Amino acid sequence: LDIVPLHPDLGHLSADLARRVTWVQANFLEGLPFPNDEFDFVHVKRIARGVPEDKWDDLFEEITRVMKPGAAFE
C-alpha cells in the first residue's frame, strides 16, 4: 500500500497555513476569547492532567459555546 501520492505538497501547504493560523493562549476557566458559534471544528489534545477533576463540565461548556451548531469535536 503506497499512500504517498495522496499527501499534498507540504511546502506549499505550510506556507498557506502560516498566513491563516493565529496562535492564542487562553484559560477556559476565564472564558475563551472567541465569540459564540465561532468554530466548525475543535480539536483538544493532551489536556487531561491540566484540567482539575471538578472543572471538566466547565471545560466542555466553554468548548460547546464556541462551536458552531453541527461542528465536529475531536
For each residue, the residues with C-beta under 8 A, 3 or more apart:
1:
2: 5
3: 6 7
4: 7
5: 2
6: 3
7: 3 4 10
8: 12 13
9: 12 13
10: 7 13 14
11: 14 15
12: 8 9 15 16
13: 8 9 10 16 17
14: 10 11 17 18
15: 11 12 18 19
16: 12 13 19 20
17: 13 14 20 21
18: 14 15 21
19: 15 16
20: 16 17
21: 17 18
22:
23:
24: 33
25:
26: 30 31 32 33
27: 30
28: 31 32 58 59 62 63
29: 55 58
30: 26 27
31: 26 28 62
32: 26 28 62 65 66
33: 24 26
34: 38 39 66
35: 38 66
36: 65 66
37: 66 67 68 69
38: 34 35 66 67 68
39: 34 42 66 67 68 71
40: 68 71 72
41: 71 72 73 74
42: 39 63 66 67 71 72 73 74
43: 74
44: 47 63 73 74
45:
46: 49
47: 44 50 51 59
48: 51
49: 46
50: 47
51: 47 48 55 56 59
52: 55
53: 56
54:
55: 29 51 52 58 59
56: 51 53 59 60
57: 60 61
58: 28 29 55 61 62
59: 28 47 51 55 56 62 63
60: 56 57 63 64
61: 57 58 64 65
62: 28 31 32 58 59 65 66
63: 28 42 44 59 60 66 67 73
64: 60 61 67
65: 32 36 61 62
66: 32 34 35 36 37 38 39 42 62 63
67: 37 38 39 42 63 64 71 73
68: 37 38 39 40 71
69: 37
70:
71: 39 40 41 42 67 68
72: 40 41 42
73: 41 42 44 63 67
74: 41 42 43 44
